[in-house]
């Protein structure tokens, strides 16, 4: 029995959805491993629906689509309930998968027991017009945009992973606890909603499954590519994304049993780090580290502001 299904949520993803689907259809052992590809059109206003329809005509047994009128990644992802395999895989409409990706993940999941949530490596692929400074910024924001590596060269050279917690791009989740989560209220984070970059729903989903006694593992022997347009490293976008992640983090924190104690501890720790990071800035000439430190300072300030206001 095939154990995997893929759900792709798209909002105005006409530019890349064809590339994404082409890469999936070239996966090794596709017919042995993959049951269905569900594409959720999340109230798109471009012609992505027409492109999807063309792919469905080519392979209606494998590919199907559903429409979600409410904008928001969380609403779109709830459509996973149409899929009936052991594992549900969440892909974004800008993720290109390696031909060995699913084979390697299948071997990994069968070898490691009691895994309920897993990711492969996710490698950033910058679009046109990236300067050397832009690449440094890309490196700094990689964890925020769900990338483990900022370039394919870093990945192939086995550079240190930039992110080690669950993220939505290429997220493998067991369906059984996922259905349980859906029946118990689902995540309250709307997720990406047009230009609103509220985030954190991926972490909530993963943490629910982990709380049920399952493990999370990252497998860097498999990888997908994450296509990054220039706008995603521009100041306005990075600030919106950072704020959205901070809101998601605080919302998830509020659900913890010892929230009041944790709140005080995190505020104090952040105040300490806000002092430490500028000192670090004074002793490094590394452009990437300076950008990382600057982003960390602003993020800690935002989190503290949100915690004090709640």
Order of alpha helices (4+ residues) and beta strands (2+ residues): beta-alpha-alpha-beta-alpha-beta-alpha-beta-beta-alpha-beta-alpha-alpha-beta-alpha-alpha-beta-alpha-alpha-alpha
